[in-house]
Amino acid sequence: MKTTSTTTGAQSATGPLLVISAHAGDFVWRAGGAIALTAAAGERAKVVCLSYGERGESARAWREGKNLDEIKAERRAEAEQAAQALGAEIEFLDAGDYPLLETQELTDRLVHVYREFEPAVVLTHTLADPYNGDHPAAARMAIQARILAQAIGYDAPGEPLGAPPVFHFEPHQPEQCDFKPDTLLDITPVFDRKRKAMECLPAQQHMWDYYTDLAKRRGVQLKRNAGPNLGLPHTCMAEAFVRLYPQTTGVLA
């Protein structure tokens, strides 16, 4: 999802978007708008869920007396519905959560995804999150796999990866995760699709309004930083990101 600015401040995708998510719901809350924009532009968007969030993010199901296999199946179905609402492909690696363990095998599976999918942009978690160790673990593996996928001598099918930019999406507790946004993405045209995707996740219903309100707040910041002359609507919705690697450009803008 390489992005280019338009006169309205919205963004249009110009390549495949890869989202690496620790749990089955993370991609919806934090990057659902970016995914929907990519799909709306006719580009591929793919989500890789390292786990279903079956142990740490399915409290209601455990209280209802469901067993592990039932909870995995429930979370998988919810995530598939959410991905469909956003227009994304989705793959589950079922690596387990709480804890999500970093392994060479799992990193290698991500290398294969990079080589096969050839993303133009990668989205994943922040490298710091004192509330959830699974999120930094997912980010570290996502970054390491990108590095390995670029190595011509790495033993994986496909051609060496180029250099897709990596963005960290916003964590649930940004102030505690050293998250200082440097990119605000206008998701106003597709927010209804993001909200529909959020409502596919009843296991975390308490998040629906939280992330709707967050999109409004980031939308206020989007308008302030875009300036008054871009024809933005009165109410904007946005997602916030932090770029990991430097932007390369021939023009400062």
Secondary structure by P-SEA (a helix, b strand, c coil): cccccccccbbbbcbbbbbbbccccccccccaaaaaaaaaacbbbbbbbcccccccccaaaaaacccaaaaaaaaaaaaaaaaaaabbbbbbcccccccccccaaaaaaaaaaaaaacccbbbbbcccccccaaaaaaaaaaaaaaaaaaccccccccccccccbbbbccccccccccccccccccccccaaaaaaaaacccccccaaaaaaaaaaaaaaaaaaaaccccccccbbbbbbbbbcbbbbbcccc
